[in-house]
Amino acid sequence: MTDILIAPAGQPATTPSPDELLKRAVAFRDRLRAGQAAAEEEGAYPAELHEEFLAAGFFHILHPRRYGGLEHDLETFFRVVIEISRGDPAVGWALCLSAGHAFHLASYFGEQAQEELLGGGTAFVAPSRTPPTGKAVPVDGGYRVTGRWDYCSGSRYATHAMVVAMVPGADGPPAQHMVVVPRSGFTILDDWGGGATLGMQGTSSNTITVEDVFVPAHHAVPYDFRDRDPGAEGTPGYRLHRNPLYLGRTLTFFNGELVATQVGNAFAALDEYEELMSKAASFPPRRPRVETPEYQQWFGEITALADASEIGLLGAARRYAELGRRWERTGEVFTVEEDARIRGVILQAAKQATQAVDIAFSTAGSSAAKRGSRMQKYFRDAAMFRTHIAAQYDVVSAAYGRFHFGAPLTF
């Protein structure tokens, strides 16, 4: 690697621009590809790579400038995730799902929590899990938290975990709260990698358990992020940082970080397909694929789908930024419906990305299906993504349609 310096205390060595961050991400590509099999077996990328990601500034992209971060926009974050995922989609997933949740912390938690958890510029590395599979019992000064949360992607190098737990109601039903648990407060189970799943084996999506751990009251907030109206003054994060990024609309962000990995996966499959174009065609006449009309067509279609998925995702990120600036400038609310519509665009990008991978795999020849083939890995990673609830496109589209015509937003 060049231009990557290891910095102390998990801080970036420099203050890189978006273009410099992108250049740094691209520089990891060959190493990530060479390490794909090892990451799958181990269930996570190696510790030395994590140190280099920290020093490169990837964990500070959405970290507020007030606390030593870079405070770049979602487009920059998605671009970096795309490029890391082009080297290994699973590593891109682990990175974005542990680096990105500084966005939620900086949007919805108060100043005291942000000072304690983000202050000094130390990287906030935190998987997040929203199904409320734990409880937070109120006690003097905070909560006693107990629970078990599966699929905590990026947990291997976590400094914290952000999980949703149910808080018993004194005079009513329980309420969901997002609580921040320090690394000393949870156990990571050995249930990921080594063939445990079809794909995305290098994501460190392990289960974590928490047993009766105290969490201060200010490290927990009501989990109503999706539907919250920021009002005229904005979220706690906007009031603190004066940046509409931290209005914290979550549908665009949550889906965008996942889909960025699949856009990168589409380009990874395209790169592999282009290398295979020097091979002979699988059917007569046995000339090089690069000279064969069918392969030329497939290559062109894969390219168009990968490009379209990237343009859709990054365009969605720009739209998110525009709506935040509009609210700041005019007071016109950045609505839940607008956030949901942007999510729809992002999921169309996901469809295009996974379609690109599917065409690449299915036309690359039987050797692409062999164990150890990069194309097989990209296909498995895309298939694993397709099992995610966020990739159930019909469910999401139906939820939006009902919402538009007056029903509650169910997903």
C-alpha positions in Angstrom: 0.0 0.0 0.0 1.0 3.6 -0.6 -0.2 6.8 1.1 -1.6 4.9 4.0 0.0 5.7 7.4 -0.9 4.0 10.6 -2.2 6.6 13.1 -2.5 6.2 16.9 -5.8 5.7 18.7 -7.8 4.7 15.7 -7.6 8.1 14.1 -7.0 8.9 10.4 -3.4 10.0 9.7 -4.5 12.9 7.4 -7.7 14.8 6.5 -8.4 13.2 3.2 -10.8 14.6 0.6 -13.5 12.4 -1.0 -11.3 11.8 -4.0 -8.4 10.8 -1.8 -10.6 8.4 0.2 -11.7 6.8 -3.1 -8.1 6.5 -4.3 -7.2 4.8 -1.0 -10.1 2.4 -1.3 -9.2 1.4 -4.9 -5.6 0.7 -3.7 -6.8 -2.1 -1.5 -8.5 -4.0 -4.4 -5.8 -6.6 -5.3 -5.1 -7.4 -1.7 -8.7 -7.9 -0.9 -9.1 -10.3 -3.9 -6.1 -12.2 -2.8 -7.5 -12.6 0.7 -11.0 -13.6 -0.2 -10.7 -17.3 0.7 -8.9 -16.5 4.0 -11.6 -14.0 5.0 -14.3 -16.6 4.2 -12.7 -19.2 6.3 -11.9 -16.9 9.2 -15.3 -15.2 9.0 -13.7 -11.7 9.0 -11.0 -9.7 7.3 -7.6 -9.7 9.1 -6.7 -7.3 12.0 -3.8 -5.6 10.1 -6.3 -4.7 7.3 -8.6 -3.2 9.9 -5.7 -1.0 11.2 -5.1 0.2 7.7 -8.8 1.0 7.2 -8.7 3.0 10.4 -5.6 5.0 9.3 -7.1 5.5 5.8 -10.0 7.4 7.4 -12.8 5.0 6.3 -14.3 4.8 9.8 -14.3 8.6 10.0 -16.2 9.4 6.8 -19.6 10.1 8.6 -18.0 10.9 12.0 -18.7 14.6 12.8 -15.9 17.1 12.3 -16.6 18.5 15.8 -15.3 15.2 17.2 -12.3 14.7 14.9 -14.2 13.1 12.0 -14.3 14.0 8.3 -18.1 14.7 8.1 -18.3 13.8 4.4 -21.6 13.0 2.8 -23.4 9.7 2.0 -22.2 9.7 -1.6 -18.6 9.7 -0.4 -19.3 6.8 2.1 -21.2 4.8 -0.6 -18.4 5.3 -3.1 -15.8 4.0 -0.7 -17.9 1.0 0.1 -18.4 0.2 -3.6 -14.7 0.2 -4.2 -13.9 -1.9 -1.1 -16.6 -4.3 -2.2 -15.2 -4.5 -5.7 -12.2 -6.2 -4.0 -14.4 -8.3 -1.7 -18.1 -7.7 -1.2 -18.0 -9.3 2.2 -15.3 -7.0 3.4 -17.3 -4.0 2.1 -20.3 -5.3 4.0 -18.3 -5.6 7.3 -16.8 -2.2 6.8 -19.9 -0.3 6.0 -22.0 -2.0 8.7 -19.5 -1.2 11.4 -18.3 2.2 10.2 -21.6 3.7 9.2 -23.5 3.7 12.5 -21.7 6.8 13.6 -24.4 8.4 11.4 -27.1 7.3 13.8 -25.2 8.2 16.9 -24.4 11.7 15.5 -28.1 12.2 14.4 -30.2 11.0 17.3 -28.1 10.9 20.5 -27.5 14.0 22.7 -24.4 16.0 23.2 -23.2 14.1 26.3 -23.4 10.7 24.6 -21.6 12.1 21.5 -18.9 13.7 23.6 -18.3 10.3 25.4 -18.6 8.0 22.4 -17.2 10.1 19.5 -15.1 12.7 21.3 -11.4 12.8 20.7 -11.7 11.4 17.2 -11.3 7.8 18.2 -13.2 5.6 15.7 -16.7 4.5 16.6 -16.8 0.9 15.3 -20.3 -0.5 16.0 -22.5 -3.1 14.4 -26.2 -2.5 14.8 -29.2 -4.8 15.0 -32.8 -3.5 15.1 -35.0 -6.5 15.9 -35.8 -5.9 19.6 -34.5 -9.2 20.9 -33.4 -7.9 24.3 -34.7 -5.9 27.2 -33.5 -2.8 28.9 -34.8 -2.6 32.5 -34.9 1.0 33.9 -32.7 1.4 37.0 -31.2 4.5 38.8 -29.2 6.4 36.2 -29.9 4.1 33.2 -30.8 0.6 32.2 -29.8 -3.0 32.8 -29.6 -4.6 29.4 -29.8 -8.3 28.6 -30.3 -9.9 25.2 -29.1 -11.8 22.2 -28.8 -10.2 18.7 -27.8 -12.3 15.7 -26.3 -11.0 12.4 -24.3 -8.2 14.0 -22.2 -7.5 10.9 -18.8 -6.1 11.4 -18.6 -7.2 15.0 -15.0 -8.6 15.0 -13.4 -5.2 15.6 -16.3 -3.5 17.3 -15.7 -0.9 20.0 -19.5 -0.8 20.7 -22.7 -2.4 19.6 -25.9 -0.4 18.8 -28.9 -2.7 19.5 -32.6 -2.3 20.0 -34.1 -3.5 23.2 -37.6 -3.3 24.8 -38.0 -1.0 27.7 -41.0 -2.0 30.0 -43.6 0.7 30.2 -44.6 2.0 33.6 -48.2 2.5 32.7 -48.4 1.3 29.1 -46.9 -1.0 26.5 -43.1 -1.5 26.3 -41.1 0.9 24.0 -38.2 0.2 21.7 -34.9 1.9 22.6 -31.6 1.8 20.8 -28.9 1.3 23.3 -25.1 1.6 22.9 -23.2 -1.2 24.7 -19.4 -1.0 25.0 -17.2 -3.9 23.8 -16.6 -5.0 27.4 -20.3 -5.5 27.8 -21.0 -8.1 25.1 -19.8 -11.5 24.0 -19.3 -12.4 20.3 -20.3 -16.0 19.5 -18.3 -18.1 17.1 -21.1 -18.7 14.6 -19.9 -17.1 11.4 -17.5 -18.0 8.5 -16.0 -21.4 7.7 -18.9 -22.4 5.5 -21.6 -21.6 8.0 -23.5 -19.7 5.3 -23.7 -19.8 1.5 -22.1 -16.4 1.0 -21.0 -13.2 2.7 -18.8 -15.3 5.0 -16.2 -12.7 5.6 -18.6 -10.1 7.1 -18.2 -11.0 10.8 -22.0 -11.1 11.1 -21.7 -13.0 14.4 -24.3 -13.2 17.2 -23.6 -11.1 20.3 -25.0 -11.6 23.7 -25.4 -9.1 26.6 -25.9 -10.3 30.2 -27.3 -7.7 32.7 -25.0 -4.8 31.6 -25.5 -1.3 32.9 -26.0 1.3 30.1 -26.3 5.0 31.2 -29.6 6.7 30.4 -28.0 9.1 27.8 -26.6 6.1 25.9 -30.1 5.0 25.1 -32.8 6.8 23.0 -36.3 5.9 21.7 -36.0 3.9 18.5 -38.4 5.9 16.3 -35.8 7.1 13.8 -37.7 6.1 10.6 -40.9 8.0 11.5 -39.6 10.9 13.6 -40.5 14.4 12.4 -37.4 16.6 13.0 -39.6 19.6 13.4 -38.4 23.2 12.8 -35.3 22.8 14.9 -34.1 19.4 13.5 -32.7 16.4 15.3 -30.3 16.6 18.2 -27.5 15.9 15.7 -28.5 18.8 13.4 -28.7 21.2 16.3 -25.3 20.1 17.4 -23.5 19.9 14.1 -25.6 22.2 11.8 -25.3 19.7 9.0 -28.5 18.4 7.4 -26.8 15.1 6.9 -27.6 14.5 10.5 -31.4 14.9 10.0 -30.9 11.1 10.1 -33.5 9.9 7.7 -32.8 6.1 7.8 -34.5 4.4 4.9 -32.1 5.9 2.4 -29.1 5.2 4.6 -29.9 1.7 5.7 -30.7 0.4 2.2 -27.9 2.4 0.6 -25.1 1.0 2.7 -26.3 -2.6 1.9 -26.7 -2.0 -1.8 -23.3 -0.3 -2.1 -21.8 -3.7 -1.4 -23.8 -5.2 -4.3 -22.9 -2.4 -6.7 -19.3 -3.2 -5.9 -20.1 -6.9 -6.3 -21.4 -6.2 -9.8 -18.2 -4.4 -10.8 -16.2 -7.3 -9.3 -18.1 -9.8 -11.5 -17.6 -7.5 -14.5 -13.8 -7.4 -13.9 -13.7 -11.2 -13.6 -15.9 -11.6 -16.8 -13.5 -9.3 -18.7 -10.6 -11.5 -17.7 -12.5 -14.5 -19.0 -13.1 -12.9 -22.4 -9.7 -14.2 -23.5 -10.9 -17.8 -23.2 -12.4 -19.7 -26.1 -16.2 -19.6 -26.5 -18.1 -22.6 -25.0 -19.9 -23.3 -28.3 -18.9 -23.4 -32.0 -17.0 -21.8 -33.6 -14.4 -22.1 -30.9 -12.9 -18.7 -31.2 -12.0 -16.3 -28.4 -14.9 -14.9 -26.5 -13.8 -11.4 -27.2 -14.6 -12.1 -30.9 -17.9 -13.9 -30.3 -21.1 -11.8 -30.6 -22.9 -13.6 -27.8 -20.1 -12.9 -25.3 -19.8 -9.3 -26.6 -23.5 -8.8 -25.9 -23.3 -10.4 -22.4 -20.3 -8.2 -21.5 -22.1 -5.1 -22.7 -25.2 -6.0 -20.8 -23.3 -6.7 -17.6 -21.4 -3.4 -18.0 -24.7 -1.4 -18.5 -26.3 -3.0 -15.5 -23.3 -2.3 -13.2 -23.1 1.3 -14.4 -26.8 1.8 -14.0 -26.8 0.4 -10.4 -24.0 2.8 -9.5 -25.6 5.8 -11.1 -28.9 5.0 -9.3 -27.3 4.5 -5.9 -25.2 7.7 -6.1 -28.0 9.7 -7.5 -30.2 8.6 -4.6 -27.4 9.8 -2.2 -27.4 13.2 -3.9 -31.2 13.4 -3.7 -30.9 12.7 0.0 -28.5 15.6 0.4 -30.7 17.9 -1.7 -33.7 17.3 0.5 -31.7 18.0 3.6 -30.4 21.3 2.2 -34.0 22.2 1.2 -35.2 21.7 4.7 -32.3 23.8 6.1 -32.9 26.6 3.5 -36.8 26.7 3.4 -38.1 24.7 6.4 -39.9 22.3 4.0 -39.9 19.0 5.8 -37.8 16.1 4.4 -40.7 13.6 4.7 -40.8 9.9 5.5 -42.4 9.4 2.1 -39.6 11.2 0.3 -37.1 9.0 2.2 -39.2 5.9 1.2 -39.2 7.0 -2.5 -35.4 7.3 -2.4 -35.2 3.8 -0.9 -37.2 2.6 -3.9 -34.6 3.9 -6.3 -31.8 2.3 -4.3 -33.6 -1.1 -4.4 -33.9 -0.8 -8.2 -30.1 -0.3 -8.2 -29.9 -3.5 -6.1 -31.9 -5.4 -8.7 -29.6 -4.2 -11.5 -26.5 -5.1 -9.6 -27.6 -8.6 -8.7 -28.8 -9.1 -12.3 -25.4 -8.2 -13.5 -23.8 -10.8 -11.3 -26.4 -13.4 -12.3 -25.7 -12.9 -16.1 -21.9 -12.9 -15.5 -22.1 -16.2 -13.5 -24.5 -18.0 -15.7 -22.7 -17.2 -19.0 -19.1 -17.5 -17.7 -19.0 -21.3 -18.2 -19.0 -24.2 -15.8 -15.6 -23.4 -14.5 -17.1 -20.4 -12.8 -19.1 -22.7 -10.5 -16.0 -24.5 -9.2 -14.9 -24.2 -5.6 -12.3 -21.4 -5.3 -13.6 -19.5 -8.4 -14.0 -15.7 -7.8 -17.1 -15.7 -10.0 -18.7 -18.4 -7.8 -18.0 -16.3 -4.7 -19.5 -13.2 -6.2 -22.6 -15.2 -7.2 -22.8 -16.7 -3.6 -22.5 -13.2 -2.1 -25.2 -11.8 -4.3 -27.5 -14.8 -3.4 -26.9 -14.2 0.3 -27.8 -10.5 -0.1 -31.0 -11.6 -1.8 -32.1 -13.4 1.4 -32.0 -10.1 3.3 -35.3 -8.6 4.2 -34.2 -5.3 2.5 -33.9 -7.2 -0.8 -37.5 -8.4 -0.8 -38.4 -5.8 -3.3 -42.1 -6.7 -3.7 -42.6 -6.3 0.1 -40.9 -2.9 0.1 -42.8 -1.7 -3.0 -46.2 -2.8 -1.6 -45.4 -1.1 1.8 -44.6 2.2 -0.1 -47.8 1.9 -2.2 -50.0 1.4 0.9 -48.2 4.3 2.6 -48.7 6.7 -0.3 -52.5 6.0 -0.2 -52.8 6.6 3.6 -51.9 3.4 5.4 -49.1 3.2 8.0 -45.6 2.5 6.7 -45.1 -1.2 7.7 -41.6 -1.6 6.4 
